[in-house]
Amino acid sequence: MTNAWLIALDIDGTILRQDETMSPGVPDAVGRARDAGHEVMLATGRSWMGTHRFLDALEIRPEFVVCSNGAVTMRRIGSASTEDGPAVDGYERWNVETFDPSAVLSLLHDRLPDARYMVELGSGQRLYTAELDDWTLDGGRQVSFAELSSQEVSRVVVVSPGHDEDDFHRLVQDAGLNEVSYAIGWTAWLDIAPRGVDKGTALERVREALGDEGDRVFVAGDGRNDLGMFSWARSVGGRAVAMGQAPDEVKAAAGEVTGGVEDGGLADAIERIVLAVPERHFDSLALAQCGSARDEGPAAGSRGR
């Protein structure tokens, strides 16, 4: 399709509510965008094992899927038709970024000895020190803390229920985590990736692979792990949309804001920007800008998994 949009969507807090039901109107809006010939893909903090079922739920088979906050990109090797089997059987690991986690784990464990730790290996397997309901651990293995550093990983996740966001920000500064990329979630959740890796770097690689040189890029998210994706989209002339419940810094990075996940904000944004706006006539139907969005009250948050 000429002038097709590349649409990259976060999952938690964007297409999905906290109870893991779809945000109002999202399946229909995504389906209409797909049927119009636009490339609708997911860009999430979740692992592939926690992501593929949403491709089935949305009835999409994009050529690429960005997982683990950009450290893992999956490529479709199976049919583009959802009628030919589940998504889990139709993708391969196309690009995987890894790093040696030993130094960062040591620094964090010195400061958070009682936290729960998990690493994701390049193969996708997860090793963890203790179970947590929010973690997708299918095929994972519980190990000692020392074993977490036994090989290179694509991500490190730390959860410390006794600490809040401010505590984690101070800890990151104190620990000097300058050799990795990281995102701090709404609760005491720290997600660490290889240095220089985020959703934006992965999406640029996808864009190059697709041969897309235009500015018809639409991304949407609600968390700090979406900051890189927002910056990338705006740098190529695309549109970056923050959900209404996002923190102020996330809204500011996006530049434009839609309604909250509970109110079907993503469906509204897709309708206004992708489906209803004639080519090159964006401004007349622009979404609410950050200044007005900051006047809204806080809403429930979410984090990439």
C-alpha positions as CSV (number, residue, x, y, z in Angstrom):
1,M,0.0,0.0,0.0
2,T,1.3,3.5,-0.9
3,N,1.6,5.8,2.1
4,A,1.0,3.0,4.6
5,W,1.6,3.8,8.2
6,L,4.0,1.9,10.4
7,I,2.1,1.6,13.7
8,A,3.9,0.4,16.8
9,L,1.9,-0.1,20.0
10,D,2.8,-0.7,23.6
11,I,0.8,-3.4,25.3
12,D,0.3,-2.7,29.0
13,G,-1.6,0.5,29.7
14,T,-2.0,1.1,25.9
15,I,-3.9,-1.7,24.3
16,L,-4.5,-3.5,27.5
17,R,-6.1,-2.5,30.8
18,Q,-4.8,-3.6,34.2
19,D,-7.3,-6.5,34.3
20,E,-5.8,-7.7,31.0
21,T,-8.9,-6.9,29.0
22,M,-8.6,-4.8,25.8
23,S,-9.0,-1.1,26.0
24,P,-12.4,-0.1,24.5
25,G,-12.4,0.1,20.7
26,V,-8.9,-1.2,20.2
27,P,-9.6,-4.5,18.4
28,D,-11.9,-2.6,16.0
29,A,-9.4,0.3,15.4
30,V,-6.5,-2.1,14.9
31,G,-8.5,-4.3,12.6
32,R,-9.5,-1.3,10.4
33,A,-5.9,-0.1,10.2
34,R,-4.8,-3.6,9.3
35,D,-7.5,-3.9,6.6
36,A,-6.5,-0.5,5.2
37,G,-3.0,-1.9,4.5
38,H,-1.1,-0.3,7.4
39,E,1.5,-2.3,9.3
40,V,0.4,-2.7,12.9
41,M,3.0,-4.2,15.2
42,L,3.6,-4.4,19.0
43,A,6.6,-2.8,20.8
44,T,6.5,-4.0,24.4
45,G,8.5,-4.6,27.5
46,R,7.1,-8.1,27.7
47,S,9.1,-11.1,26.5
48,W,8.0,-12.9,23.4
49,M,6.3,-15.6,25.5
50,G,4.2,-12.8,27.1
51,T,3.5,-11.1,23.8
52,H,2.5,-13.5,21.1
53,R,-1.0,-14.1,22.4
54,F,-1.9,-10.5,21.8
55,L,-1.1,-10.9,18.1
56,D,-3.8,-13.6,18.1
57,A,-6.2,-11.4,20.1
58,L,-5.8,-8.5,17.7
59,E,-5.7,-10.8,14.6
60,I,-2.5,-9.3,13.3
61,R,0.6,-10.8,11.8
62,P,3.1,-8.0,11.5
63,E,6.5,-8.8,9.9
64,F,8.3,-7.8,13.1
65,V,7.5,-7.6,16.8
66,V,9.7,-5.7,19.3
67,C,9.9,-7.3,22.7
68,S,11.9,-6.9,26.0
69,N,12.1,-3.2,25.6
70,G,14.0,-3.4,22.3
71,A,16.5,-6.1,23.3
72,V,14.6,-8.8,21.2
73,T,13.0,-8.4,17.8
74,M,11.0,-11.2,16.3
75,R,10.5,-11.7,12.6
76,R,7.6,-13.5,11.0
77,I,8.6,-16.7,9.1
78,G,5.1,-18.1,8.9
79,S,2.0,-17.1,7.1
80,A,0.6,-13.6,7.3
81,S,-2.8,-15.0,7.8
82,T,-4.2,-15.5,11.3
83,E,-6.1,-18.5,10.0
84,D,-3.0,-20.5,9.5
85,G,-2.2,-21.1,13.2
86,P,-1.2,-19.2,16.3
87,A,1.5,-16.5,16.3
88,V,3.8,-18.4,18.6
89,D,4.6,-20.9,15.8
90,G,5.1,-18.3,13.1
91,Y,8.1,-16.1,14.3
92,E,11.8,-16.5,14.9
93,R,14.3,-14.4,17.0
94,W,15.7,-12.0,14.4
95,N,17.8,-9.7,16.5
96,V,18.8,-10.2,20.1
97,E,21.0,-7.7,22.1
98,T,22.8,-9.1,25.1
99,F,25.2,-8.0,27.8
100,D,27.2,-9.3,30.7
101,P,25.0,-8.6,33.8
102,S,27.5,-9.5,36.5
103,A,28.6,-5.9,37.3
104,V,25.1,-4.4,37.4
105,L,23.7,-7.4,39.4
106,S,26.5,-7.0,42.0
107,L,25.9,-3.3,42.3
108,L,22.1,-3.8,42.7
109,H,22.4,-6.7,45.1
110,D,24.6,-4.8,47.4
111,R,21.9,-2.1,47.7
112,L,18.8,-4.4,47.4
113,P,19.7,-7.7,48.9
114,D,16.0,-8.7,49.5
115,A,14.7,-7.8,46.1
116,R,13.5,-10.3,43.5
117,Y,15.7,-10.6,40.4
118,M,15.1,-12.1,37.0
119,V,17.2,-12.2,33.8
120,E,16.2,-13.1,30.3
121,L,18.7,-15.1,28.3
122,G,19.3,-14.5,24.6
123,S,17.3,-17.7,24.0
124,G,14.3,-16.3,25.7
125,Q,14.5,-18.4,28.8
126,R,14.1,-16.7,32.1
127,L,16.1,-17.3,35.3
128,Y,14.7,-15.9,38.5
129,T,15.5,-15.9,42.2
130,A,11.8,-16.0,43.4
131,E,8.5,-16.1,41.7
132,L,6.3,-13.0,41.2
133,D,2.8,-12.9,39.9
134,D,3.5,-10.2,37.3
135,W,6.3,-12.2,35.6
136,T,5.7,-14.6,32.7
137,L,7.8,-17.6,33.7
138,D,6.7,-20.2,31.3
139,G,9.8,-22.4,30.7
140,G,11.7,-20.4,33.3
141,R,13.9,-21.8,36.1
142,Q,14.4,-20.7,39.7
143,V,18.2,-20.3,40.4
144,S,20.5,-18.9,43.0
145,F,21.4,-15.2,42.7
146,A,25.0,-16.2,41.7
147,E,23.7,-18.2,38.7
148,L,22.0,-15.1,37.2
149,S,25.4,-13.9,36.1
150,S,26.5,-17.2,34.5
151,Q,25.9,-16.0,30.9
152,E,25.0,-13.0,28.9
153,V,21.4,-11.8,29.1
154,S,19.1,-9.5,27.1
155,R,17.6,-7.9,30.2
156,V,17.6,-7.8,34.0
157,V,14.5,-7.1,36.0
158,V,14.5,-6.1,39.6
159,V,11.4,-5.8,41.8
160,S,11.6,-4.5,45.4
161,P,8.2,-4.0,46.9
162,G,9.6,-2.0,49.8
163,H,10.8,0.8,47.5
164,D,9.1,3.4,45.4
165,E,10.0,5.2,42.2
166,D,12.0,7.9,44.0
167,D,14.0,5.3,45.8
168,F,14.9,3.6,42.5
169,H,15.9,6.8,40.9
170,R,18.3,7.5,43.8
171,L,19.6,4.0,43.7
172,V,20.3,4.2,40.0
173,Q,22.3,7.4,40.5
174,D,24.1,6.0,43.5
175,A,25.0,2.7,41.8
176,G,26.3,4.6,38.7
177,L,24.4,2.4,36.2
178,N,26.0,4.1,33.2
179,E,26.9,1.1,31.1
180,V,23.3,-0.1,30.6
181,S,19.9,1.3,29.6
182,Y,17.2,1.2,32.1
183,A,13.5,2.1,32.8
184,I,11.8,2.5,36.1
185,G,8.2,1.4,36.3
186,W,5.2,2.8,38.1
187,T,6.0,0.6,41.2
188,A,9.4,-0.5,42.4
189,W,10.3,-2.2,39.1
190,L,13.6,-1.6,37.4
191,D,14.1,-3.0,33.9
192,I,17.7,-3.0,32.6
193,A,18.7,-3.5,28.9
194,P,22.1,-3.4,27.0
195,R,23.5,0.0,26.7
196,G,21.9,2.1,24.0
197,V,19.1,-0.3,23.5
198,D,15.4,0.6,23.7
199,K,12.2,0.3,21.7
200,G,13.3,3.2,19.5
201,T,16.6,1.6,18.4
202,A,14.7,-1.7,17.6
203,L,12.0,0.2,15.6
204,E,14.6,2.0,13.6
205,R,16.1,-1.4,12.7
206,V,12.7,-2.6,11.7
207,R,12.0,0.5,9.6
208,E,15.3,-0.1,7.7
209,A,14.4,-3.7,7.2
210,L,11.0,-2.8,5.8
211,G,12.6,-0.2,3.5
212,D,10.3,2.5,4.9
213,E,11.9,5.9,4.4
214,G,8.8,8.0,5.0
215,D,7.5,9.8,8.0
216,R,4.2,8.0,8.4
217,V,5.1,6.5,11.7
218,F,2.6,6.2,14.7
219,V,3.7,5.0,18.1
220,A,1.7,5.0,21.4
221,G,2.6,4.1,24.9
222,D,2.2,5.1,28.6
223,G,5.5,4.4,30.4
224,R,9.0,5.5,30.8
225,N,10.2,2.6,28.8
226,D,8.4,4.3,25.8
227,L,10.6,7.4,26.0
228,G,13.1,6.1,23.4
229,M,10.3,5.0,21.1
230,F,8.7,8.5,21.3
231,S,12.0,10.2,20.6
232,W,12.7,8.0,17.6
233,A,9.2,8.5,16.1
234,R,9.5,12.3,16.4
235,S,13.0,12.3,15.0
236,V,11.8,10.7,11.8
237,G,8.8,13.1,11.5
238,G,6.3,10.7,12.9
239,R,3.6,10.9,15.6
240,A,4.2,9.9,19.2
241,V,1.1,9.6,21.4
242,A,1.1,9.2,25.2
243,M,-1.9,7.6,27.0
244,G,-3.9,9.9,29.3
245,Q,-2.7,8.2,32.5
246,A,1.0,8.4,31.6
247,P,3.4,10.4,33.9
248,D,4.0,14.0,32.9
249,E,7.5,13.3,31.7
250,V,6.1,10.7,29.3
251,K,3.4,13.0,28.0
252,A,6.0,15.7,27.5
253,A,8.3,13.3,25.5
254,A,5.4,12.3,23.3
255,G,4.3,15.8,22.5
256,E,0.6,14.8,22.2
257,V,-1.8,13.0,24.4
258,T,-4.9,10.9,24.0
259,G,-7.4,9.6,26.5
260,G,-6.6,7.0,29.1
261,V,-6.5,3.3,28.6
262,E,-9.8,2.8,30.4
263,D,-11.5,5.3,28.1
264,G,-10.3,3.9,24.8
265,G,-7.7,6.5,24.2
266,L,-5.7,4.4,21.8
267,A,-8.6,3.7,19.5
268,D,-9.4,7.4,19.4
269,A,-5.8,8.2,18.5
270,I,-5.7,5.6,15.7
271,E,-9.0,6.9,14.3
272,R,-7.9,10.6,14.4
273,I,-4.3,10.2,13.1
274,V,-4.3,7.1,10.9
275,L,-7.8,6.4,9.7
276,A,-9.5,9.7,9.4
277,V,-6.8,12.2,8.5
278,P,-6.1,12.9,4.8
279,E,-2.5,12.7,3.8
280,R,-0.4,15.7,4.9
281,H,-3.3,17.3,6.7
282,F,-2.6,16.3,10.3
283,D,-2.6,19.5,12.2
284,S,-6.3,20.3,11.9
285,L,-7.2,17.2,13.8
286,A,-4.2,17.0,16.2
287,L,-4.7,15.4,19.6
288,A,-4.6,17.4,22.9
289,Q,-1.2,18.8,23.5
290,C,0.9,18.2,26.6
291,G,0.1,21.5,28.3
292,S,-3.6,20.8,28.5
293,A,-3.0,17.1,29.3
294,R,-1.1,18.0,32.4
295,D,-4.2,19.6,33.9
296,E,-5.8,16.1,34.0
297,G,-5.7,14.2,37.3
298,P,-3.5,11.1,37.8
299,A,-4.8,7.8,36.7
300,A,-3.8,4.2,37.4
301,G,-0.6,3.2,35.8
302,S,1.0,0.1,34.4
303,R,4.4,-1.2,33.4
304,G,5.9,-3.3,30.6
305,R,6.5,-6.9,31.5
